[in-house]
């Protein structure tokens, strides 16, 4: 019934499994690291706001099925996690009357109310939010002149696909997605999530021009080399994120980095917890 009422909770049925599982994986990595290094979380799309849910109010309850005498031993999230980096994630529910049609059915509104913004920054957890500025959403209107740069209305190749399917263009597809996420389709973003909705209040905010939401053009099987995880895009946000997390130190020359663990910035993608949920209503 909570789904239909729009009162879903991130720790309840539907989403609770993800939150619980993420806490367990973080705990596993913390233990494997000798309990000396805290974990860096990188959450893409729904993984971003679900990671916020997992951090919650800062308590670190692993549940009754955790092995050991105590489920959490009084630990706090800040004792396990050093930073949360969200990439193309939704960070607030739709505005106004559109809140009733939120794709998370109330879970995001709960998080935004109970744990707003960089909620645990005061306990030492760093926050970074990354958003793409690639496609401007608009309703298709052939009589209305387009006053948007060509870079923000989609390529001819992808627009031809949308046209054949009767969906108009990349801009009209983005309009529908943005409207569902924010209540207003006439915005700019990564083609799925509006830029404004992907930047978390109180975090270090990184805007990436021309970057799309995922590995394929939204709603198609057409691959793209300009999504957050693309080879040519990762270093545009990862180095700054690592700096904010205190893992690396920026030197005068951007092509040189120092780190106590002696690894390249891109290596952290495999070293850290990359919590992705790509098909869960963003």
DOKEVO-788221 format. One record per residue (C-alpha): x, y, z. Coordinates in steps of 0.5 Angstrom, whole numbers, plus 500, padded with zeros to 3 digits. Example, Ala and Ser with C-alpha at 12.3 -4.5 7.8 and 13.67 -1.06 7.14 Angstrom:
2
525491516
527498514
// end
This chain:
282
500500500
506505501
508505494
501507492
500512497
507515496
510514503
515509501
521509506
528507504
529502509
523499508
520494503
523495496
529499498
531496504
535490501
540495498
541499504
542493508
547490503
551496502
552497509
554490509
559491503
562497507
563493513
567487509
571492505
573496512
575489515
579487509
583493509
585491516
580496520
585502518
582505512
575508511
571506505
570511499
563510496
561512489
554512487
551512480
544514479
539511484
546508488
547515490
541517494
541510496
548511499
545517503
540512505
545507508
549513511
542515514
542519521
550516522
548510526
551503523
546498524
548492520
542488522
540482526
543477522
550480522
555475525
558477532
556479539
554486537
550488530
554495530
558495536
556503537
560504531
558510527
557511519
563516519
567510523
567506516
566511510
570517509
567520503
560519499
561521491
554521487
554521480
548523476
544522482
537525484
538529491
531531492
523530490
519533485
517540487
510542488
504538486
509533482
511530489
505525488
508522482
516521485
519516481
521513488
514513491
516517497
523514499
527520496
522525500
524521506
531522505
531529504
527531510
530526515
538527512
538533508
544535504
551533506
548531513
554527516
559532514
560535521
562528523
567528518
564525512
566528505
561529500
561530492
556531487
557530480
552532475
552533467
549538463
548535456
541536454
536541455
529539455
523542451
517539448
517538441
514544437
516545430
513552430
517555436
524557434
530553437
534558441
538552444
545550442
546544438
550541443
544541447
539538443
542531441
546528435
543527429
544520429
540519436
535524434
533520428
532514432
527518437
524520431
523513428
520511434
515517435
519520441
521526437
528528439
533527445
530534448
523531448
525525451
529529456
523533458
519527460
525525464
526531467
519532469
518526472
524527476
523535478
516537476
519541471
521538464
524545461
531544464
538542463
541536465
544529463
538527459
535523465
536527471
536535471
543538473
540542479
537536482
543532481
547537485
547536493
546542498
553542502
557538498
562539493
559540486
562538480
558540473
560536467
559540460
556535455
556529459
550524459
547519464
549512462
553508458
548508452
544514450
537515454
532510452
536507447
542501446
546506442
553507446
556513448
563515450
561521454
557518460
560519467
564513467
567514460
575514459
575521457
570523462
572520469
578524470
574530469
571529476
575523480
581527481
577533484
573527488
579524491
582531493
575532497
576525500
583527502
585521499
590525494
593531494
593536489
600539486
602545482
602540476
595537475
599531472
602529478
599526484
601524491
598519495
600514501
597508498
601510491
596508486
593512480
586516481
583512476
585506480
580508485
574506481
576498482
579500489
573503492
565501493
562503486
555502488
551502482
543501481
542503474
535500473
531502479
527509477
534513477
// end
